[in-house]
Amino acid sequence: MTIQTSMDEEIARIAQTVKVVAMVGLSPNEARPSWGVARYLQSCRIRVIPVNPGHAGGTILGEKVHADLASIPPEAGVQMVDIFRRSEAVGGIVDQALVHLRDLQVIWTQLGVRDDAAAARARAAGVAVTQDRCPKIEFPRFL
């Protein structure tokens, strides 16, 4: 019970304070889960910055798509990175986030996605980590 309560408190804090999310792997395809999650976050007045090298320079949901986290301007103020990629890609994404995102507070990996070593590196840098969960499922309980 204590672990769940602690996790719920952390998710509540994230849901109530994060205003800018970089979504790695955001698809322009409305049928993809990443698009639905991004649209939901936007409906909660959270800015979603798309990161997808295959669509860099274009737009998704009204936002310019970036090739990687390093190409997002620092003044964007990214607080959370939401990762819609395979677990094998998480380590590199976390490392890039830790180097390039000065306002980073949260690393979030989607359902079925986790990398405990990368999570440990992020936590050691003072960044909160939520793995194997979806904000579209978790946030409504706290907003």
C-alpha positions in Angstrom: 0.0 0.0 0.0 2.8 2.4 0.8 4.4 2.0 -2.5 1.2 2.6 -4.4 0.4 5.7 -2.3 3.9 7.1 -2.8 3.6 6.5 -6.6 0.1 8.1 -6.6 1.5 11.1 -4.8 4.3 11.4 -7.4 2.0 11.1 -10.3 -0.4 13.6 -8.8 2.5 16.1 -8.4 3.6 15.5 -12.0 0.0 15.9 -13.4 -0.5 19.1 -11.5 2.8 20.8 -12.1 4.2 19.8 -15.6 3.3 22.2 -18.3 5.7 21.3 -21.1 6.3 17.8 -22.4 8.7 16.6 -25.1 7.1 13.4 -26.6 9.7 11.2 -28.2 8.1 9.0 -30.9 5.0 11.1 -31.4 3.3 10.0 -34.6 1.3 12.2 -36.9 -1.1 9.2 -37.4 -4.2 9.9 -35.4 -4.8 6.2 -35.0 -1.5 5.7 -33.0 -1.6 5.8 -29.2 1.1 8.5 -29.1 -1.1 10.9 -31.0 -4.1 10.2 -28.7 -1.9 10.8 -25.6 -0.5 14.0 -27.0 -4.0 15.3 -27.8 -5.1 14.4 -24.3 -2.2 16.3 -22.7 -2.9 19.3 -24.9 -6.6 19.2 -23.7 -5.1 19.5 -20.2 -3.3 22.7 -21.3 0.1 21.0 -21.4 2.3 21.9 -24.3 3.5 18.8 -26.2 6.7 19.2 -28.3 7.0 16.4 -30.8 10.3 14.5 -31.2 10.4 12.2 -34.3 13.4 12.3 -36.7 11.2 10.9 -39.5 9.0 14.0 -39.4 11.4 16.7 -38.2 10.6 20.1 -39.6 6.9 19.3 -40.0 4.2 19.8 -37.5 2.1 17.5 -35.4 -0.9 18.8 -33.5 0.2 22.4 -34.3 3.7 22.0 -32.9 7.0 21.9 -34.8 8.6 18.4 -34.9 12.2 18.1 -33.7 14.6 15.4 -34.7 15.9 14.9 -31.2 15.8 16.4 -27.7 19.0 18.3 -28.4 17.3 20.3 -31.1 14.6 21.7 -28.9 15.5 25.3 -27.9 16.3 25.6 -24.2 13.7 28.4 -23.8 11.0 25.8 -24.6 11.3 24.8 -20.9 10.7 21.1 -21.3 9.9 19.6 -17.9 9.0 16.1 -18.8 10.1 13.6 -21.5 7.4 11.1 -22.4 9.0 8.2 -24.3 7.0 6.2 -26.9 9.9 4.1 -28.1 11.1 0.6 -27.4 12.9 -0.1 -24.1 16.2 -0.5 -26.0 16.1 3.2 -27.0 15.4 4.6 -23.5 19.0 4.8 -22.3 20.1 7.1 -25.1 17.0 9.3 -24.8 17.5 9.7 -21.1 21.2 10.5 -21.5 20.4 13.1 -24.1 17.6 14.6 -21.9 20.0 14.9 -19.0 22.5 16.8 -21.0 20.2 19.1 -23.1 17.1 19.8 -21.1 17.9 22.3 -18.4 14.3 22.3 -17.0 13.9 18.6 -16.9 12.0 17.2 -13.9 10.4 13.9 -15.1 11.3 11.0 -17.4 8.1 9.0 -18.2 8.1 5.8 -20.2 4.9 4.4 -21.7 3.2 1.1 -21.1 5.6 -1.8 -21.7 8.6 0.4 -21.8 11.3 0.4 -19.1 15.0 0.7 -18.6 16.0 0.4 -14.9 19.6 1.5 -15.5 18.5 4.6 -17.4 16.0 5.3 -14.6 18.7 5.1 -12.0 20.9 7.6 -13.9 18.0 10.0 -14.1 17.1 9.6 -10.4 20.8 10.2 -9.5 20.6 13.5 -11.4 17.5 14.5 -9.4 14.9 13.7 -12.1 11.7 11.8 -11.2 11.0 8.7 -13.2 7.8 6.9 -13.9 8.0 3.7 -16.1 5.5 1.5 -17.8 2.6 3.8 -17.3 0.5 6.2 -19.5 -0.3 9.8 -18.5 -3.6 9.6 -20.3 -4.6 6.8 -17.9 -3.0 8.2 -14.8 -3.5 11.9 -15.0 -7.4 12.0 -14.9 -7.3 10.8 -11.3 -5.5 13.9 -10.2 -6.6 16.7 -12.5 
